[in-house]
Amino acid sequence: MKPVLEIRSLVVNRYDGFSLTIDHLAVTSGEALVIIGPNGAGKSTFLLVLAQLLKPADGQLLFHGRQLGWRNTLAYRRRIALVLQDPLLLNTSVADNVAAGLRFRRLARNEVSDRVDHWLEKFGVSHLRKRNARQLSGGEAQRVSLARAFALQPDVLLLDEPFSALDAPSRSRLVSDLQSLLAETTQTVVYITHDMDEAMSLADKLAVMLQGTIKQVGPPDQVFAAPVDHEVASFVGMETTVAGRIIRSEDSQTVVKVGSRNLEAVGNFKEDQQVLFCIRPEDVTLWTGEQLPQSSARNQVSGKISSLRPHGHLVHVTVDCGFPVGALITRASAREMELGEGRQVSATFKASAVHLIPRE
């Protein structure tokens, strides 16, 4: 399928010395591409280029296979919509805000009315249609901003961290509602965020941006489970990342020397190959006592708890096993096992949960 948007050999130089370089990136029709990265990675700069509000130093931006230039910027902008962190609503009614872009495009009055009604209903703000937009809460204002953008039926919808300024409950509800709407429609989306949960909820395809470049692109599960290097692994939460050496590898069954321990993983590698041994904390199970229950987990390491800290509804536990192993457990489990710093525990994890990254 031909991409709706495609970036080739993009270079953007900012006044503060920051440089953004992207060799290639594409988004196809009906796809939700989420760009994730820390603050300062270049995500918003990239979106400004896509919106044709920032001119790159080099490279191509193709729209439906045709190269964009500054001469056809206006025609292109009429086929996209942009939603920012600040809703930027007009000092008029909610309904008039949603209708504004449609009127600029000179749609028929009945078509404007139908679209306004439809999208106010979809975003749950029909009851606010007569209220002045400046009198809305943050969550309500962003719902109106999204309704205004969706009403345009754009070829591409660009969203720049639209929920980052909202309180947690409003943010959670909006992400859930947007997820449902994207599943119902064929809307093509490029979404910018630094939030892992948002990315996993909304992305069909995930692109990790670090230090002004795209480091990895793929399905969200693949990116989170199999990062391409140490930088991506650290960013996506592969907390346990330690150096290891391949002892043997045959028929996808691999044994890795990590410190003084031999641990099992899945994959085909060369003997004596140097690797990074990576595990996500949610894939680690903790046990107390000498007898471990029957389990399919092939790996077991023991050590003392070096730290416990709250992690939302869970508890993050770090175990010193000669190398640090992170685990996420429920608060109830932490209480039942009477966990505390210095407590001896065993950590188990499956060979299939291990991700190995070759290193030079």
C-alpha positions, -999 to 999 in steps of 0.1 A, spaced: 0 0 0 13 34 -10 20 56 21 -1 86 28 29 104 43 65 95 36 98 111 49 130 106 31 165 118 41 151 145 64 174 170 81 162 198 103 186 223 120 172 244 148 185 277 160 197 262 193 221 238 175 197 208 177 196 186 146 169 162 136 178 135 110 154 108 97 165 85 69 130 71 62 96 69 78 62 63 64 26 61 75 -1 43 55 -38 49 52 -58 41 84 -26 36 104 -19 51 138 19 59 139 30 69 174 63 87 178 76 81 213 107 96 230 119 116 260 115 154 262 140 171 239 143 141 215 129 161 185 93 148 185 76 182 183 101 195 158 93 165 136 55 172 139 61 209 129 78 197 97 49 173 90 25 203 95 47 224 71 52 249 98 90 243 99 112 241 68 138 213 68 173 220 57 172 189 34 151 159 25 117 151 11 82 150 25 58 131 2 20 132 4 2 105 -15 34 98 -34 39 134 -45 67 156 -31 56 186 -11 71 220 -15 63 254 -2 43 263 -33 16 236 -25 17 241 13 -18 256 16 -34 228 -4 -17 203 18 -27 220 51 -63 219 40 -61 181 40 -45 177 74 -56 186 110 -34 195 140 -42 191 177 -17 205 202 -13 202 239 -31 236 243 -65 233 226 -64 269 212 -102 273 211 -119 304 197 -138 327 221 -172 314 209 -195 285 215 -184 249 215 -205 242 184 -191 271 166 -155 260 174 -162 225 159 -179 242 129 -151 268 122 -129 247 100 -158 234 80 -171 269 73 -136 279 62 -138 251 37 -173 264 26 -192 232 32 -230 233 29 -248 244 60 -266 210 65 -232 192 61 -216 214 87 -245 208 111 -244 170 106 -207 168 112 -208 190 143 -236 170 158 -218 137 150 -185 146 165 -198 164 196 -217 132 203 -187 110 196 -165 129 221 -193 132 247 -196 170 247 -230 174 230 -244 189 262 -218 216 261 -226 228 225 -239 262 236 -213 269 262 -185 293 255 -153 273 248 -133 295 272 -154 282 301 -145 246 297 -123 224 319 -90 211 304 -104 177 295 -136 192 280 -116 217 259 -94 190 245 -125 169 236 -138 199 216 -104 203 200 -104 167 189 -140 169 177 -130 199 156 -101 180 140 -121 148 133 -150 168 118 -126 180 91 -122 143 80 -85 150 73 -62 128 53 -38 129 82 -45 139 118 -14 152 137 -15 151 175 13 166 196 11 153 232 -26 163 234 -32 149 268 0 157 286 -15 187 305 -45 169 318 -51 152 352 -47 114 353 -84 105 352 -92 129 323 -62 116 304 -71 80 309 -107 85 297 -96 105 267 -70 79 257 -96 52 260 -122 71 239 -96 80 213 -85 43 211 -122 33 205 -127 59 178 -95 50 159 -107 13 160 -141 25 145 -127 48 118 -101 47 91 -84 79 103 -47 81 96 -29 95 127 6 106 136 7 109 174 35 123 195 40 113 231 66 104 258 40 82 277 45 45 274 9 36 282 -5 60 256 18 46 230 9 10 237 -29 18 237 -29 38 205 -2 27 182 -5 4 152 32 12 145 56 26 170 87 47 162 112 54 190 130 88 187 161 94 207 185 124 204 171 136 171 168 103 152 145 74 148 162 44 165 135 17 159 102 13 141 78 -16 144 47 -30 160 45 -19 197 48 -54 212 79 -60 191 96 -27 200 89 -32 237 100 -68 238 129 -67 213 147 -33 214 175 -29 189 201 -15 212 209 -5 248 195 30 244 161 18 232 161 -10 258 166 16 286 139 39 273 112 12 268 118 -2 303 142 -32 299 156 -25 333 177 -56 337 203 -50 310 237 -67 318 266 -79 298 268 -116 289 286 -141 267 271 -169 247 282 -204 260 263 -224 235 234 -219 210 217 -247 191 182 -250 177 172 -216 192 182 -228 227 209 -205 240 229 -205 272 244 -172 283 271 -166 309 260 -136 330 284 -129 358 290 -163 375 256 -177 363 246 -197 332 211 -185 321 189 -197 292 174 -176 264 158 -182 230 176 -174 197 205 -183 175 239 -168 183 275 -177 178 295 -192 206 315 -167 226 295 -138 211 291 -108 234 256 -98 242 234 -77 264 211 -98 285 178 -80 290 146 -87 309 115 -66 316 105 -63 353 69 -76 346 84 -109 333 102 -116 366 85 -136 394 97 -134 430 96 -162 456 105 -166 492 114 -198 510 137 -226 500 112 -247 479 100 -231 447 67 -241 432 67 -260 399 71 -236 371 79 -234 333 104 -207 340 139 -221 331 159 -194 349 163 -190 386 186 -165 404 188 -157 441 198 -126 460 189 -99 485 164 -71 480 183 -39 476 153 -16 472 115 -14 471 96 16 458 60 23 448 52 21 411 16 32 406 -6 3 418 24 -20 420 57 -22 438 91 -22 420 116 -45 437 153 -46 428 172 -78 438 210 -79 439 219 -113 424 254 -103 415 237 -81 390 205 -61 396 172 -78 386 141 -56 386 106 -71 392 71 -56 394 47 -72 419 13 -62 434 12 -45 468 -7 -74 482 20 -98 471 47 -76 487 28 -77 520 21 -114 519 58 -122 513 68 -96 539 93 -82 516 119 -56 528 154 -45 520 179 -72 528 153 -100 525 166 -131 506 144 -140 476 145 -160 444 137 -145 410 125 -167 382 118 -159 345 113 -178 313 139 -182 286 114 -167 261 112 -136 283 149 -129 278 160 -105 250 196 -107 238 212 -77 220 245 -84 202 272 -60 211 306 -54 195 
